[in-house]
């Protein structure tokens, strides 16, 4: 099942021809309209006309999040404000948010890519899509909303929060598809359990989860607790919002990135050199159809790898593997690179351990320390100290065995780790570096 | 012959014990006996109360992790060596004591010790065959 069969199944050579034509056009557009790109192309010694093949992309300079901050708020816009019909922004947890603008055409493109994504996840016209991504400056809510409407599904614009009501609506309205962050889906499952609501009695069939890295084992936990097929979706506001890439329900193995609109590359985050197929590195995306704020070689900070292997679903677009983290989320503990999702994966694998955890990193006597806080629920709890101590030691040992780092596992009371209705906070880094 | 005990997981931070006793007090629960086992990070509070189900419910409602275990209450002669004789008997029969604590009130002329065994049923048989008095839960809750 496809939403736009022609483009989703374009043979590679035809897809690349479309990409090149669109790349050349976007180069002309940013060069003509964005002083930032005029300057950066000049500095790199390239002109729009130099791009004769897709290989030439490698000669172009990167665009970074810092460039976006420096151009705050509208400096990178390539279309006049009269044509901008929507403005979104990233959360901006570290300073000013990064601002993006969409023309009417951009909104149509986004809606189509999101509709394609819904179909890829196994949703269809007639589905009741319960959209619990936040509406607002965050792209999640409205992105999924417009896509669901274009698909012809019935969308319930829940936004995040108000969990009891979410559960009531899912029951009463017969929601069949759930869209939210993976951590919020588990929070809902927990709240439903407390209300005595069994997800097996709901009509949910598919969950489309994104906006934060999550692990394969967390997928298992979600599918088990919510009784649905959990599909990973990827997007970021700088590029578009949700629907840049998504898994297909047939394979659930890598996320198809819509290559007729985005050109993906994987680079070594330290050297900036392009890496080969299957090699893990930072995802770089060039938007080739965007009007409002096209970006050339945007460094996403997300760590993944890419494959062009044909997929069982019939889509010809390349697949990126599940994000293992962000290069800026990556923790370096005593010289070892650690992604929170790796620790999550280990924790979820231990029977009875909830996927609610918090990593506290500190530095004592010039040595990094890692404390892993894990909630103790009834399945884990024992009236005997030794049983609980054995559990702590097991967590410490498995993390040591898998990641090679020494940590302290700390058991905490249930519900004491802060729950999030958006992106979960998994790390507190107290090191003053 | 068995006595129901509830255990509560508590992090080592100030006010948690006060919070638990307040919740129980507000619910009209009377604590008959207690023991607190602690480590540097967390503690386990074990309680014998007059109404196990209500106590469990009110604590769970307030977000505590609570479980229920069966323990054995034994009358011990309140004299020097009283506890020693019972432990001797258990040792002879190779019954392992996981933990134990004393009941706060006396029962007649005897003290009461609460035991947690790895093999509860076997322990009860052994104790009764050796003529120790194993108390019924009902009796204990209402002392």
Contacts between the chains, C-beta under 8 A, distances in Angstrom:
chain1	res1	chain2	res2	distance
A	376	B	9	5.2
A	376	B	42	7.8
A	376	B	65	5.5
A	377	B	65	6.1
A	378	B	65	5.7
A	378	B	66	7.5
A	378	B	67	6.0
A	381	B	7	7.4
A	381	B	9	5.3
A	381	B	65	4.7
A	381	B	66	7.9
A	381	B	67	5.4
A	382	B	7	7.8
A	382	B	44	8.0
A	382	B	67	7.4
A	383	B	5	7.2
A	383	B	7	3.6
A	383	B	44	5.9
A	383	B	46	5.9
A	383	B	67	6.5
A	383	B	69	4.8
A	383	B	116	7.0
A	384	B	44	7.7
A	384	B	98	5.8
A	384	B	99	7.2
A	384	B	116	7.6
A	385	B	37	5.2
A	385	B	39	6.2
A	385	B	44	6.2
A	388	B	9	7.9
A	388	B	39	8.0
A	388	B	42	7.0
A	388	B	44	7.5
A	389	B	39	6.8
A	392	B	41	7.9
A	410	B	41	5.4
A	411	B	9	7.5
A	411	B	11	7.9
A	411	B	41	6.6
A	411	B	42	5.5
A	412	B	11	5.5
A	412	B	42	7.8
A	413	B	9	6.2
A	413	B	10	6.9
A	413	B	11	5.2
A	413	B	16	8.0
A	413	B	63	7.2
A	413	B	64	6.9
A	413	B	65	6.7
A	414	B	63	6.1
A	414	B	64	7.7
A	414	B	65	5.4
A	415	B	63	5.0
A	416	B	11	7.2
